Amino acid sequence: MGKKKGNAPGGNVIAQNKKARHEYHIQETFEAGLSLAGWEVKSLRAGKGQLTDTYILVRRGEAWLMGANITPISTTSTHEVADPARTRKLLLHRKEIAKIFSRTQDKGHTCVPLKLYWKNNLVKCELALVQGKKEYDKRATEKERDWNRQKARIVREQR
């Protein structure tokens, strides 16, 4: 028997924004749908999505994914112009959009996408309300990560 695919968030990750976890303190996360064109879904199935240097913009009561790059695959239709860096609409509830908007108005706060993933047959985006880290926070996080790796090595060696 084959394994059943899980519906856990991030189970089938398409793209991750690894830099976000290093640069920011994550305060709250949201799950949003994405409004995509057909060629974009095909490209994401082929793993051609990137989330580096992306951010969320709330404008006129709607949330938008800015700066995400979805590279078109060669088999896309010729009559449609494929713009890899176009602005994509995020599908969220009004209360979530209002919360994101009010929190991003505070100094030092912003909203960034953490990852794109498949949930059943839909593309979802995990967003986070974040606050920028100071340089010493980044060093402390790195030091803690190194210590955890060392502890894991010691435990493995003891077995």
C-alpha positions as CSV (number, residue, x, y, z in Angstrom):
1,M,0.0,0.0,0.0
2,G,1.1,3.5,-0.8
3,K,1.5,6.2,1.8
4,K,-1.3,8.7,2.2
5,K,-0.4,12.3,1.7
6,G,-1.0,14.4,4.9
7,N,-3.0,17.6,5.0
8,A,-0.7,19.2,7.5
9,P,0.3,22.8,6.7
10,G,3.7,22.7,4.9
11,G,3.3,19.0,4.1
12,N,4.0,19.6,0.4
13,V,6.2,22.7,0.4
14,I,6.8,24.4,-2.9
15,A,9.0,27.3,-1.8
16,Q,10.3,28.7,1.6
17,N,11.5,32.0,2.7
18,K,14.3,30.8,5.0
19,K,15.7,34.3,5.3
20,A,12.6,35.5,7.1
21,R,13.1,33.2,10.1
22,H,16.7,34.6,10.4
23,E,15.8,38.3,9.9
24,Y,12.5,38.6,12.0
25,H,10.8,37.5,15.2
26,I,7.6,35.8,14.1
27,Q,4.7,36.9,16.1
28,E,1.6,35.4,14.4
29,T,1.0,33.3,11.3
30,F,-1.9,33.1,8.9
31,E,-2.8,30.8,6.0
32,A,-4.0,32.4,2.8
33,G,-5.0,31.2,-0.6
34,L,-3.5,32.6,-3.8
35,S,-5.2,33.8,-6.9
36,L,-3.1,32.3,-9.7
37,A,-3.3,31.9,-13.4
38,G,-3.2,28.5,-15.0
39,W,0.5,28.7,-16.1
40,E,1.5,29.7,-12.6
41,V,0.0,26.5,-11.1
42,K,1.7,24.4,-13.7
43,S,5.0,26.1,-12.9
44,L,4.5,25.6,-9.2
45,R,3.9,21.9,-9.8
46,A,7.3,21.9,-11.5
47,G,8.8,23.6,-8.5
48,K,9.6,26.9,-10.2
49,G,8.5,29.3,-7.4
50,Q,10.7,31.6,-5.3
51,L,9.9,33.7,-2.2
52,T,13.2,35.6,-1.7
53,D,12.7,39.3,-1.0
54,T,8.9,39.1,-1.0
55,Y,6.5,41.0,1.2
56,I,2.7,41.5,1.8
57,L,1.0,44.8,1.0
58,V,-2.5,45.6,2.2
59,R,-4.2,48.1,-0.1
60,R,-7.9,49.1,-0.4
61,G,-8.9,46.2,1.9
62,E,-7.1,43.6,-0.1
63,A,-3.8,41.8,0.6
64,W,-1.2,41.4,-2.2
65,L,1.9,39.2,-2.5
66,M,4.7,41.4,-3.9
67,G,8.0,40.3,-5.4
68,A,7.3,36.5,-5.6
69,N,8.9,35.0,-8.7
70,I,7.2,32.1,-10.5
71,T,9.3,31.2,-13.5
72,P,7.1,30.1,-16.5
73,I,7.7,26.7,-17.9
74,S,8.4,26.2,-21.6
75,T,5.1,24.5,-22.2
76,T,2.9,27.5,-21.3
77,S,0.6,28.8,-24.0
78,T,2.0,31.1,-26.5
79,H,-0.9,33.5,-26.7
80,E,-0.6,34.5,-23.0
81,V,2.1,36.8,-21.8
82,A,3.7,35.3,-18.7
83,D,4.9,37.9,-16.2
84,P,7.0,36.0,-13.6
85,A,7.1,38.8,-11.0
86,R,3.5,40.0,-11.2
87,T,1.5,41.0,-8.1
88,R,-0.7,38.2,-6.8
89,K,-3.8,38.6,-4.7
90,L,-4.0,36.8,-1.4
91,L,-7.3,35.3,-0.3
92,L,-8.0,36.1,3.4
93,H,-11.0,36.9,5.6
94,R,-11.7,40.6,6.2
95,K,-10.9,40.3,9.9
96,E,-7.5,38.8,9.1
97,I,-6.7,41.6,6.5
98,A,-7.8,44.2,9.1
99,K,-5.5,42.7,11.7
100,I,-2.6,42.5,9.3
101,F,-3.1,46.1,8.3
102,S,-3.4,47.5,11.8
103,R,-0.3,45.6,13.0
104,T,1.8,46.6,10.0
105,Q,1.1,50.3,10.8
106,D,3.2,49.9,14.1
107,K,6.8,50.8,13.9
108,G,9.2,47.9,13.1
109,H,6.4,45.5,12.1
110,T,5.7,44.0,8.7
111,C,4.1,41.0,7.1
112,V,6.1,38.5,5.1
113,P,5.3,35.2,3.4
114,L,7.1,32.2,5.0
115,K,6.2,29.4,2.5
116,L,4.1,28.3,-0.4
117,Y,2.7,24.8,-0.2
118,W,0.0,22.5,-1.5
119,K,-3.1,21.8,0.6
120,N,-5.1,19.1,-1.3
121,N,-5.1,20.6,-4.8
122,L,-4.8,24.3,-3.8
123,V,-1.8,26.5,-3.4
124,K,-1.6,28.1,0.0
125,C,0.7,30.8,1.4
126,E,1.8,30.9,5.0
127,L,2.2,34.5,6.1
128,A,3.6,35.9,9.3
129,L,3.3,39.2,11.2
130,V,6.9,39.9,12.1
131,Q,9.2,42.3,13.9
132,G,12.7,42.9,12.8
133,K,15.6,41.4,14.8
134,K,18.6,43.3,16.0
135,E,22.1,42.1,15.2
136,Y,22.6,40.7,18.7
137,D,19.3,38.7,18.4
138,K,20.5,37.1,15.2
139,R,23.8,36.1,16.9
140,A,22.0,34.7,19.9
141,T,19.7,32.6,17.6
142,E,22.7,31.3,15.7
143,K,24.5,30.4,19.0
144,E,21.4,28.6,20.3
145,R,21.1,26.6,17.0
146,D,24.8,25.6,17.2
147,W,24.4,24.5,20.8
148,N,21.3,22.4,19.9
149,R,23.3,20.7,17.1
150,Q,26.1,19.9,19.6
151,K,23.6,18.4,22.1
152,A,22.2,16.2,19.4
153,R,25.7,15.0,18.4
154,I,26.5,14.2,22.1
155,V,23.2,12.2,22.5
156,R,23.9,10.3,19.3
157,E,27.4,9.4,20.4
158,Q,26.2,8.2,23.8
159,R,23.9,5.5,22.2
